[in-house]
Amino acid sequence: MLGAMADVFKFSVDGEILEPGEAFLPLPDDGLLRGDGVFEVARIYGGRPFALGPHFDRMKKSAAAIGLELERGLLESDAGRLISSVEPCDCLVRIIQTRSGRRILSLEELPAHTPTITLASVRYSPTLILNGVKSLSYAANMQATRLAKEAGADEALFVRPDGVVLEPPTSSIFWATREGQLRTPALEAGVLDSITRRKIVERLEVEEGEFQFEDLLGATEAFLASTTREAHPVSRIDEYELPKVDGEQTRAAAEAFAQALAADIGD
Ligand SMILES: Cc1ncc(COP(=O)(O)O)c(C=O)c1O
């Protein structure tokens, strides 16, 4: 089955800026042949990248975790040149370094998100040696989304075989208990150190831990957090309809994120 491709409108390959039809990758490269490499996706607001430093820091950690030396300086200058090669956009910059050392960056349209989202749980065991690593091996994440769609939901939610809630394939999850406590899975549970999650945890009172799926199924409201979603209200998880959609805790998280954004790039 051929999959949907991200809507790319400009590439940079090893520092050369290229149109989509002009960008090619010499083979062999284990980045493609084995998904061996690392990546990041950062958001650009009106031509200004948000939290690019933290994205490169995380990329460096991911690279170190798989024994790859990140060409950070070159990638940073590639990103600067690529972003300034187009009119200021509200878009995404994807940054990849493969095992062969290829530097591939793309500018992409923002994905279209519906105002609220439904989730289907998918059983998943984090691969211990790639825990918290944004490697190019994302086929399991993409397959989980397809499984969720087959089950009639918009997106998947990874739940460990022992019932502990993890995260959707490309975002973090938060929920509010009936007592009003905001919760999110701890990084140690086996989730990515999401930069959006970090901004919310820094600004709101959030309990981090290993929580059972049943706890989430008693939540009053829930939302996803990610670079592309910011704080995205969840309306249903499997058969459970959330009593509140875009409730006060979701709006507080959206506001906390807006403050982080304003502090980073200005209004
Ligand atoms: C597995 C996973 N979790 C969470 C996130 C959200 O991270 P961020 O907020 O840094 O975009 C991502 C981003 O793609 C991800 O791949």
The ligand as an SDF file (V2000), in Angstrom:
LIG
                    3D

 16 16  0  0  0  0  0  0  0  0999 V2000
    6.3800    9.6030   19.8070 C   0  0  0  0  0  0  0  0  0  0  0  0
    6.1530   11.0830   19.9340 C   0  0  0  0  0  0  0  0  0  0  0  0
    5.6550   11.5760   21.0810 N   0  0  0  0  0  0  0  0  0  0  0  0
    5.4240   12.8950   21.2470 C   0  0  0  0  0  0  0  0  0  0  0  0
    5.6890   13.7960   20.2260 C   0  0  0  0  0  0  0  0  0  0  0  0
    5.4510   15.2680   20.4290 C   0  0  0  0  0  0  0  0  0  0  0  0
    6.6950   15.9020   20.5620 O   0  0  0  0  0  0  0  0  0  0  0  0
    6.8580   17.4680   20.2870 P   0  0  0  0  0  0  0  0  0  0  0  0
    5.9950   18.1670   21.2790 O   0  0  0  0  0  0  0  0  0  0  0  0
    8.3130   17.7200   20.5540 O   0  0  0  0  0  0  0  0  0  0  0  0
    6.4290   17.7150   18.9020 O   0  0  0  0  0  0  0  0  0  0  0  0
    6.2270   13.3400   19.0270 C   0  0  0  0  0  0  0  0  0  0  0  0
    6.5090   14.2720   17.9440 C   0  0  0  0  0  0  0  0  0  0  0  0
    6.5420   13.9260   16.8020 O   0  0  0  0  0  0  0  0  0  0  0  0
    6.4680   11.9460   18.8820 C   0  0  0  0  0  0  0  0  0  0  0  0
    6.9790   11.4600   17.7450 O   0  0  0  0  0  0  0  0  0  0  0  0
  1  2  1  0
  2  3  1  0
  2 15  2  0
  3  4  2  0
  4  5  1  0
  5  6  1  0
  5 12  2  0
  6  7  1  0
  7  8  1  0
  8  9  2  0
  8 10  1  0
  8 11  1  0
 12 13  1  0
 12 15  1  0
 13 14  2  0
 15 16  1  0
M  END
$$$$
